[in-house]
Amino acid sequence: MNVTFRSSIEEIDVQQLSGHFFDGWPNPPSPTTFMKLLEQSYAVELAINEETNQVVGFIQAISDGVLSAYIPLLEVVPSHQGKGIGATLLERMLHRLQHLYMIDLLCDGEMQNFYEKQGMIKASGMLIRNYSNQSGAIASS
């Protein structure tokens, strides 16, 4: 399996996003909403399976472009996990954002070791989750 990495969603269509992203989410975004969140991101990195032409991993950042960025999502479809795709996506994104003062993300505790191996440090944070809005259907209308 060959995977190529891309820093743009140009020439990507919704059908290429129909993999098994958002694994375990009770109310995941539709492929159309998924495309919209990629389009409205400050920066995106994609992993594409060359054999199927499907997106198998992605990372996005939102930013003011001056001092700060937040990485809300890094996802690799379950069938492609454990192959270094997530680490490569994160490395590519951190390189793109290196001109900024702060790059933040929140993750579940079991993911902290992964991010520490990539040079990030543990921090504490606060959050609100409105799971009824998890699909993004209201925001994408």
C-alpha positions as CSV (number, residue, x, y, z in Angstrom):
1,M,0.0,0.0,0.0
2,N,1.4,3.4,-1.1
3,V,0.2,6.5,0.6
4,T,1.0,10.0,-0.7
5,F,0.6,13.2,1.3
6,R,-0.9,16.4,0.1
7,S,-1.1,19.9,1.6
8,S,-4.3,20.9,-0.2
9,I,-7.8,19.7,-0.9
10,E,-7.7,20.8,-4.5
11,E,-8.8,18.0,-6.7
12,I,-10.4,16.1,-3.7
13,D,-14.0,15.3,-3.9
14,V,-16.6,14.2,-1.4
15,Q,-16.4,10.6,-2.6
16,Q,-12.8,10.4,-1.6
17,L,-13.8,11.2,2.0
18,S,-16.2,8.4,2.4
19,G,-13.8,6.2,4.4
20,H,-14.4,5.2,8.0
21,F,-13.4,8.4,9.7
22,F,-14.6,9.6,13.1
23,D,-14.5,6.0,14.4
24,G,-16.5,5.6,17.5
25,W,-18.3,8.9,17.1
26,P,-22.0,8.4,17.9
27,N,-23.0,11.3,15.5
28,P,-20.3,11.7,12.9
29,P,-20.3,14.4,10.2
30,S,-21.5,13.5,6.7
31,P,-18.9,13.4,3.9
32,T,-20.4,16.8,2.7
33,T,-19.9,18.4,6.1
34,F,-16.5,16.8,6.4
35,M,-15.5,18.4,3.1
36,K,-16.8,21.8,4.4
37,L,-14.7,21.6,7.5
38,L,-11.6,20.9,5.4
39,E,-12.4,23.8,3.1
40,Q,-12.8,26.2,6.0
41,S,-9.6,25.2,7.8
42,Y,-6.5,27.4,7.9
43,A,-4.3,24.4,6.9
44,V,-5.0,20.8,5.9
45,E,-2.7,17.8,5.3
46,L,-4.1,14.7,3.7
47,A,-3.0,11.1,3.3
48,I,-4.2,9.4,0.2
49,N,-4.1,5.7,-0.6
50,E,-2.7,5.6,-4.2
51,E,-4.4,2.3,-5.0
52,T,-7.9,3.4,-4.1
53,N,-7.5,7.2,-4.4
54,Q,-9.3,7.5,-1.0
55,V,-8.3,9.8,1.7
56,V,-7.2,7.6,4.6
57,G,-5.9,10.3,7.0
58,F,-6.1,14.0,7.6
59,I,-5.2,16.7,10.0
60,Q,-6.6,20.2,10.1
61,A,-5.6,23.5,11.8
62,I,-7.6,26.6,12.5
63,S,-5.6,29.8,13.1
64,D,-5.4,33.6,13.3
65,G,-2.3,33.3,11.1
66,V,-0.4,35.6,13.4
67,L,0.3,34.0,16.8
68,S,-1.8,30.9,17.4
69,A,-3.2,27.7,15.9
70,Y,-5.4,25.0,17.2
71,I,-5.4,21.4,15.8
72,P,-8.9,20.1,16.3
73,L,-8.7,16.9,14.4
74,L,-6.2,14.3,13.4
75,E,-7.8,11.1,12.0
76,V,-6.6,8.0,10.3
77,V,-9.1,5.4,9.2
78,P,-8.8,2.3,11.4
79,S,-7.5,0.0,8.5
80,H,-4.5,2.3,8.1
81,Q,-3.6,3.0,11.7
82,G,-0.3,1.9,13.1
83,K,1.6,2.6,9.8
84,G,3.1,6.0,10.7
85,I,0.4,8.0,8.8
86,G,-0.7,10.0,11.8
87,A,2.8,10.8,12.8
88,T,3.6,12.0,9.3
89,L,0.5,14.1,9.1
90,L,1.3,15.8,12.4
91,E,4.9,16.4,11.5
92,R,3.9,18.0,8.2
93,M,1.3,20.2,10.0
94,L,3.7,21.3,12.8
95,H,6.3,22.2,10.1
96,R,3.7,24.4,8.3
97,L,2.7,26.1,11.6
98,Q,6.3,26.6,12.9
99,H,6.1,30.3,12.3
100,L,3.4,30.7,15.0
101,Y,4.0,31.3,18.7
102,M,1.6,28.6,20.0
103,I,0.1,25.4,18.5
104,D,-2.5,23.8,20.8
105,L,-4.6,20.7,20.7
106,L,-6.7,18.7,23.1
107,C,-6.7,14.9,23.1
108,D,-7.9,12.0,25.1
109,G,-5.4,10.7,27.8
110,E,-4.6,7.6,25.8
111,M,-3.3,9.7,22.9
112,Q,-0.9,11.9,25.0
113,N,2.0,9.5,24.5
114,F,1.6,9.7,20.8
115,Y,1.8,13.5,20.8
116,E,4.7,13.6,23.3
117,K,6.7,11.4,20.9
118,Q,6.1,14.1,18.3
119,G,7.6,16.8,20.6
120,M,4.5,18.2,22.1
121,I,4.1,18.7,25.9
122,K,1.2,17.9,28.2
123,A,-1.0,20.7,29.4
124,S,-4.4,21.1,30.9
125,G,-7.4,22.6,29.3
126,M,-11.1,23.1,29.5
127,L,-13.8,22.2,27.1
128,I,-17.5,22.0,26.3
129,R,-18.9,19.2,24.1
130,N,-22.4,19.5,22.6
131,Y,-22.7,16.0,21.3
132,S,-26.1,16.7,19.8
133,N,-24.2,19.0,17.4
134,Q,-21.4,16.5,16.7
135,S,-22.5,15.8,13.1
136,G,-22.1,19.5,12.1
137,A,-25.4,19.4,10.3
138,I,-26.7,22.7,11.8
139,A,-23.4,24.5,11.2
140,S,-23.2,23.3,7.6
141,S,-26.7,24.4,6.5
